[in-house]
């Protein structure tokens, strides 16, 4: 089954996280110092260091540790006890027949007890077996929570990885714009000195050049912010450490299909699986309430030793030792809360089922909205790529005419701005398409494909 195969992949991933968590910090530093990082490199580093993933894994380990026969109540309890008691008494005794009075002072008696006691609940109306099943379900839910943390992490880091590429491309586009403005300023300055251009043309070219430089400097800040965010995602303590990303373009997948995504959403979405697990846990709580309708059987056994030492008695010492045991059978006739707890547990089951259905409806709606946005952005990418080709040709022609003196500075600036706007629209469309793709992969349970 697909769910079984997916759970196998999850198990492998969790085991990988176990291995990764034991890697030394020296290896982690080596990864951060790699010359160039791919998306897979960044994800591997993040799974090694990210705090939320490590916390989720530890919480899953707690759930696994709790899912034991002993914690469920299957196994008996064995207690070793020992005690020592002493008394010092003063007694006055009067005989009824003669009236004779006898006094005994500082009578020192001692008692020593030691023993081993075993208590075992043999049957309690299927409460123990239901409790064990609930613990195992909580263990599975712990793995699901780990998967949710891992998937959310992969989606978040992947989005930031491509945001870095976007900011880097935008920086390159603005750098080219600065170069064009610098060339235009050089031409205007030379022609102004020989009297072909007015001072107004020179001042306008200088203003445009400074404006482009300001945008370029601002974009450097945005790129550095993305570097900091990436380092934070990968839990690098040196958050401002420079990074060299291997990819330079936003590559879009072209094999996404709506029916395949919908099938994956309904079958493997982590939040939907968690909702099913919540329903199963609620059903087990209901069975635990019903277990009170059955009798219970308890077994107890032990071995004890008692030693008594008497200061004044017919016997100076006495010791007892041996086995003891018994069986207790009982049935709760009335506890006053059973009906209320039964009704509330039944309502809780219905509520978990309704929440599950509500979640499925929301996932269907989210998937449909994301798919429509994805298709729209794909169309925009195609359109903007065509516009960019036209804008580059237009800017090239404008530059040639400008060099010949057949085009004004304002018209040249407009052609340059059109090229920059076309590059920006294409870049935005590509990044938005990538975000839709990441969200579609996340909601359909396919986000691990980025690993």
N, C-alpha and C positions, 0 to 999 in steps of 0.2 A: 504494500500500500504506500501511497505517496507520503502520508503522515508518518508512517514508520520510517521510511527512508529519511525524511526530514529530521526526525528525532535522532536518527543515527548521526546525521551531520552535526546536529546540535551537540550530541555527546562528544563527538570528536573535537568540536570547537572548545567545549568546556575543558576537556582533558588537555587541549593545547594551552588554554589559559592557565591550568594548573602547572604545566611545565614552564610556561613563560614566567609565572609569578616567582619561580625559583631561580631565574637567571640573575646573575649578579649585576650590580649597578654599573660595574665597569663595562659590561657588554652593552648596557643601555647607552652609556656615553659614547661608545664606539658607533652605535647606530646613528646617534644625533650628529656625529662628525662625518657621516658619509658625504661624499662629494655631491651626489645628486640623489634626490628622493622621488620615487614613484608613489602613486596612490597606495599601492600594496605595502611599500616600506613604511609610509606614515601610519597606516592602519595597524601594522604589526607592532610598531613602536607604541602606539596608543593602547593596544590591548595589553602590552607589557606594563604600562605605567598608569593608565587612566584610573583615577580614584573611584569613580562611580561603578565602573566595571568590576574592580576588585572588591568593593563593598558588596555588590550584588552577588558575586560568587561566594563570598564568605557567608552571607545570609542563606544562600542555597545550601551551603555545607552544614549550617546549623539545622536546617530542616531535614537533611539527610541523617544527621546524627540523632535526631529525635525519632526517626522512623525505625524503632527497634521493638522486638517482642517484649522486652522488659518494660519499656516506657508505656506500652499499650496495656500491660497488666497480665500478660500470659504467664509470666514466670513467678514462682513463689518468692516470698521474702524470708530471710533467715537472720535472726537476731541472736547475738551472744550477750548475755546479761550477767551481772555479778553484783552482789551487795553484801555489806557487812553492817550489822546492827548490834549495839550493846546497850544494856540498861543497868543502872545502879539504883536500887530501890531500898527504902526503909519500910518495913512492914510491921504492923501491930495486929496480932491475932488473939481473939477471945473465944475460948471453948464454951459452947452453949451448955454442956452438961455440968461442968465444974466451975465455970467462970474464970478459969485460969488464963492469965494473959501472958503471951510470949512476944518478945520484941526481937526483930532481926534488922540489923543496920548494915548498910552498904552491901546489899546483895548484888553481886556482879554476875550478870548473865550475858552470854554472847551468842549471836546467830550469824552464820555465814551461808549465803545462797549463791549458786552459780548454775547456769543452764544455757541450753541452745533451744530456741523456739522457731518453728517453721509454720508459716501461715500461707495458704494457697487458696485463691478463689478458683474453684473448679468450673463453675458456671454462674453467670449473672445475666441471663437473658440475652445473650449475643452482644452484650455491651463491649466486651473486650475485643472480639473480632471486628466489630464496627469501628472501634477506636483505632485499631491497627490499620484498617483500610483508610481511615481518615488521615492518619499520620503519613501513609504512603502517598496519598493524594496531595498532601501538603508538601511532601518531598518533590513530587512532580511539578507542583506549582512554583516551588523554589527555583527549579530549573527553568520554568517558563519566565519567571521574573528576571533571571540571569539573561535569558535570550532577549527579553525586551530591552534590558540595559545595553546589551551588545549591539542589537539592531539599531537602537536610537543613537548609539555612539557612532556606528558606521555611517549612518545617514548624516549626522551632524558634521563629522570630520570630512566626509566626502564633499558635502556642500561647501565647506570652508576651503577645501583644497581647490575646487574649481573657482571659488571666489578669488583666491590668490591668483590663479591664471587669468581671470577676468581683469583684475586690477593691474596685473603686469602687462597685459595686452593694451589696456587703456593708457598705461604709462608710455608704452612705445608709440601709440597713436599721437599722444600729446607731444612727445619728443619730436616726432616728425612735423607736427604743426609748428613747433617752435623753430625748427630748421627752416621751414617755408617762410615764416615771419621774419627770421633773421636774414634770409636771402632777399626778401622784399625790402627790408629796411636798408640793406647794403645798396641795393639798386637805387632806391629813392634818395639815399644820402649822396651817392655819386652824382645823380642827375640834379639834385638840389644845388650842389656845389658848382656845377657848370651852368646853372640857371634854367634848366629845362623844367624843374618841378618847383612848386611854391613851398614856403615854409609850412603851410597847412598840411600838405601831403606828407612832408617829412614827420611832422608831429603826430599825425594820425597813424603812420606806419610804426612809429615808436610806441604809441599807446597800445596798438594791437600786439606788438611784440612783447611788451611787458605784461599784457593781459594773458597771453599764451604761456609766458614763463610762470606767472602766478598759478595758473591752472596746473602746470606741470609740477610745481613745488607742492601744491595741495594734494596732487595725486600720489606723490612720493609718501606723504603722510598716510594716505589711505592704504597704500601697499604695505607700509610698515605695520599698520594696525592689523592687516590680515596675517602678517608674519607672527605677530604677538598672539593672535587668536589660534593659529595653527600650533604654535608651541604650547599654548595652554591646553588645547585638545590632547596633545601628546604628553602632557604633564612634564614638560621640560622646565626645570626650575629657572633656567636662563631664558625667560620669556621673550626677550628681545634678541636672542641669538639669530644670526642670519641663516636663511634657508635657501638651498638651491633645488628648485623643483624640476624634475626631468621633463614633464609635459609642458608644452608651450601653447597648445591649442585645446579648445573645448570640443572633445570628440563625442558625438551623439550616437546613441544606439538606434538602429533602424529595424530591430526585429521584435519590438514590442507589439503584442496583440491583445485586444481588449478581452476576448473570451478566455485567453490563457491567464490574464491578470485576475479576472473575476473568479475563475476556478481556484487560483492560488489563494485569493483573499478569503474565500469561504472555507477552504480546507486547511490552511496553515497560518492564517493571521494570528499572531501571538496573543493579542488582546481578546480575540474571539475564543481561542483555546483556554485562556484564563477564565473567561466567563463560563465556559462549559465546566471547568474545574470547580468554580464557585457553586454551580448548581449541584455537582456531585457531592461537595462538602456539606451543603445544606440538606441534601437527602440523607446523608449519614447522621447528621445531628437529629433529624427526625427519627431515624431508627434507634438512636440512643435513648430517646424519650420512650419509644415503644418497648424497649428492653425491660422497663420497670414492670411490665405486665407479666413477666415470667418469674418463677422462683429463683433463688440463688442458693448455691452450695459452696460452703467454705470448709476447707480441710486445715486442721491444725495439729501439730505434733511437736514433741520436744523431748529433751533429755535434761534432767535436773539433778542437782546435788545440794543437800541441805545439811549443815553441821550446827549442832547446838551444844553449848557448854554451860552447865548450870553451877552456880556457886552453892546453892542450898536446894537440894532435891534428892529424891530417892535414887535418881540416876545422875551421875556426874556429867556424862556425855551422851549424845545421841546423833546419829547420822542417817540420812535417807538419800537414796539415789536410784534412778530408774527412768524408764520411758513413760511418756503420757501422750495421748492423742485423742482426737475426736472429730466428728463431722457435724457441721451446723447446716441445717436446711431451713430456709425461711421464705416468706412470701409477703410482700408489702400490700396490705389491704387498702390503704388510703393514705395519701400524702398531701392532698389538698391542692397541689400545683400541677398535677399531671395533665389535666384537661387543658389548662391555660397554656402550658408549655407545648402541648401537642398542637393546639390551634396556631400558636405563634410560629412553630417550626414549619407547619404546612404553609402558612402565609409567606414565610421566608423563601421556601422553595419556589412558590409562584413568582415572587419578586425577582429572584435570581434568573428565572426563565424569561421574565419580561425584560429585564435589563439586557439579557443576552440577545433577545430579538430586537430590542431598541438599538443595541450596538451594531448588529448586523445591518439594520436599515441605514444607520449612519455611515457605515463602511461602504455600503453600496452607493450612497449619495456622494460620499467623498471620492470614491473611485471614478464615478461618472463625471464629476466636476473636474477632477485632475486630468482625466482622459480628454475631455473637451479642450481644456487649457493646453494640454500637450499637443493636440492636433493643430490648434490655432497657432501656437508658437512655432511648430514645424513649418506651417505655411508662411509665417512671418520671416523665418530664417531664409526660406527659398526666395521670398520677395526681396528681402534686404540684401541678399547676396547679389541679386541682379542690379539693385539700386547702387550698390557699392562699385560695381564695375562701371556703371554709367558715370558716377560721381568722380571716379579716378580719371576717366577719359576727359570729363569736363574740366577737371582741375589742371590736367596736363595741357589741354588746349588753351585754357585761360593763362597759364604760365607762359606759354609760347607767345601769345598775343601781348601779354604784359611786358615781356622782354623786348618786343618790337615797338612798344609804345602805343599799341592800338587798344589797350584796355586800361580803364582807370583803376586806381588803388581800391576804391570801394567795391568795384565789380570783382577784382581779384580776391579781396577779402571774403566776398560772398561765396565765391567758388571754393575757397579754402574751407569756409565754415560748412558748406554743404557736404564736402568730403568728410570732415570730422563728424558731422551729425550722422552721416550714413554709416561710418565705422561704429559709432556709439550705438545706433539702433540695432545693427547686426550683432554687436557684442551682447547687448542686453537681451535680444531675442534668443541667442544661443545659451546664455546663462539661465534664463527663465525656462527654456526647454530642458536644460540639464536638471534644474530643480524639480520640475514636473516628473522627469524620469526617475530621479532619486525617490521622490514621494511615492510614485507608482510601484517601484521595487520594494519600498518599505511596507506599504499597505498590503501588498500581495505576498509578503513573506519571502521575497527573492533578493533581499538586500545583501545577503551573504555572497552574491555573485561578484561583488566588488572586491572580495578577498582573493 
